[in-house]
């Protein structure tokens, strides 16, 4: 049950939660990014630097995925591709992307991108990461781990 992280934009606090969970639960965790990301010494945690370029890290993650892996990303198109391959997806704020909600999220993303490009909406980016976001992410990760362990026990 590997965990793949879109590492370029993942908040430090989310990485720290993932590092603890991966090490304690012995879950393979790979951070994929266009830049070097330091990770703690653990046989379960690694950082992979891919070449620069549009969607290089995203494509690497999608190409490496197996069904039931987990992807951590706020990138909606990457989430859609991961879901199509049978992976689970959680964003850094703890929201789970599903096959049922990804279409609406893609549509909203495209709509907002069009509005920003036309100058209709000015956006300073996402809200600052909060303690509630941190807790929501930790809870979503715990739920995924519990579901995955329960599913493996049934096999």
Phi, psi and omega per residue, in radians:
X1 nan 1.116 -3.126
X2 -1.113 2.658 3.044
X3 -2.005 2.261 3.106
X4 -1.964 2.321 -3.104
X5 -2.086 2.215 2.972
X6 -1.288 1.587 -2.886
X7 -1.325 -0.345 -3.046
X8 -1.053 -0.664 -3.065
X9 -2.063 0.198 -3.098
X10 -1.313 2.201 3.141
X11 -1.047 2.533 -3.119
X12 -0.958 -0.738 -3.102
X13 -1.115 -0.610 3.097
X14 -1.195 -0.730 3.087
X15 -1.040 -0.735 -3.134
X16 -1.095 -0.713 3.080
X17 -1.081 -0.775 3.139
X18 -1.127 -0.722 3.127
X19 -1.029 -0.813 3.141
X20 -1.088 -0.832 -3.097
X21 -1.106 -0.777 -3.110
X22 -1.100 -0.781 -3.111
X23 -1.197 -0.815 -3.104
X24 -1.172 -0.692 -3.083
X25 -1.658 -0.024 -3.134
X26 0.990 0.881 3.135
X27 -1.850 2.214 3.088
X28 -1.078 2.233 -3.109
X29 -2.243 2.201 3.110
X30 -2.211 2.165 3.027
X31 -1.685 2.192 -3.120
X32 -2.006 2.227 -3.084
X33 -2.700 2.883 3.075
X34 -1.435 -0.092 -3.135
X35 -2.309 2.855 3.117
X36 -1.203 2.358 3.050
X37 -2.173 2.125 3.112
X38 -1.237 2.408 3.103
X39 -2.290 2.703 3.118
X40 -1.212 2.730 3.098
X41 -1.206 2.020 3.115
X42 -2.842 2.433 3.087
X43 -1.198 -0.154 -3.081
X44 -1.788 -0.121 -3.023
X45 -2.138 2.269 3.043
X46 -2.488 2.731 3.094
X47 -2.026 2.332 -3.128
X48 -2.140 2.086 3.094
X49 -1.679 2.145 3.091
X50 -1.811 2.920 -3.133
X51 -1.153 2.768 3.100
X52 -1.212 2.688 3.087
X53 2.502 2.775 -3.088
X54 -1.105 2.116 3.065
X55 1.105 0.296 3.137
X56 -1.100 -0.820 3.131
X57 -1.133 -0.758 3.131
X58 -1.045 -0.797 -3.125
X59 -1.122 -0.656 3.103
X60 -1.085 -0.785 -3.141
X61 -1.066 -0.874 -3.107
X62 -1.063 -0.737 3.141
X63 -1.144 -0.478 -3.088
X64 -1.572 -0.254 -3.024
X65 -1.158 2.554 2.951
X66 -2.090 2.702 3.074
X67 -0.950 2.470 3.123
X68 1.360 0.002 2.975
X69 -1.181 2.920 3.086
X70 -2.031 2.377 3.064
X71 -2.036 2.327 3.052
X72 -1.881 1.988 -3.134
X73 -2.816 2.663 2.978
X74 -1.795 -0.011 -3.111
X75 -1.414 1.928 -3.049
X76 -1.106 -0.814 3.102
X77 -1.065 -0.687 3.072
X78 -1.092 -0.741 3.114
X79 -1.044 -0.757 3.132
X80 -1.086 -0.757 3.122
X81 -1.133 -0.701 3.129
X82 -1.148 -0.745 3.101
X83 -1.076 -0.675 3.130
X84 -1.095 -0.474 3.110
X85 -1.569 0.034 3.084
X86 1.598 0.187 3.110
X87 -1.467 2.825 2.978
X88 -1.636 2.644 -3.109
X89 -2.409 2.295 3.064
X90 -2.247 2.387 3.068
X91 -1.550 2.897 -3.080
X92 -1.092 -0.222 3.085
X93 -1.680 0.119 3.045
X94 1.558 0.131 3.103
X95 -1.472 2.298 3.113
X96 -1.589 2.249 3.026
X97 -1.564 2.399 -3.129
X98 -2.306 2.940 3.069
X99 -1.093 -0.469 -3.123
X100 -1.345 -0.526 -3.060
X101 -1.905 -0.137 -3.032
X102 -1.222 -0.588 3.126
X103 -1.074 -0.799 3.121
X104 -1.120 -0.663 3.134
X105 -1.184 -0.693 3.068
X106 -1.101 -0.759 3.118
X107 -1.072 -0.765 -3.141
X108 -1.154 -0.707 3.107
X109 -1.045 -0.837 -3.135
X110 -1.109 -0.727 3.113
X111 -1.065 -0.828 -3.123
X112 -1.150 -0.635 3.097
X113 -1.099 -0.732 3.100
X114 -1.113 -0.760 3.139
X115 -1.119 -0.736 3.116
X116 -1.141 -0.729 -3.127
X117 -1.118 -0.554 -3.131
X118 -1.458 -0.126 -3.120
X119 1.453 0.066 -3.135
X120 -1.208 -0.621 -3.130
X121 -2.181 2.303 3.013
X122 -1.807 2.301 -3.069
X123 -2.313 2.240 3.113
X124 -1.581 0.171 3.139
X125 1.755 -3.045 -3.085
X126 -1.223 2.802 3.061
X127 -1.131 2.712 3.093
X128 -1.021 2.583 3.138
X129 -1.214 2.238 -3.044
X130 -1.920 2.982 3.053
X131 -1.087 -0.637 3.095
X132 -1.135 -0.677 3.073
X133 -1.075 -0.761 3.118
X134 -1.029 -0.821 -3.124
X135 -1.165 -0.699 3.111
X136 -1.084 -0.710 3.110
X137 -1.144 -0.831 -3.137
X138 -1.019 -0.721 3.129
X139 -1.147 -0.750 3.135
X140 -1.123 -0.702 3.102
X141 -1.119 -0.774 3.106
X142 -1.047 -0.710 3.113
X143 -1.108 -0.745 3.135
X144 -1.112 -0.768 3.127
X145 -1.071 -0.800 -3.136
X146 -1.083 -0.774 3.114
X147 -1.088 -0.742 -3.097
X148 -1.179 -0.741 3.106
X149 -1.132 -0.749 3.125
X150 -1.090 -0.718 3.138
X151 -1.136 -0.681 3.138
X152 -1.179 -0.588 3.136
X153 -1.195 -0.490 -3.141
X154 -1.337 -0.334 -3.094
X155 -1.270 nan nan
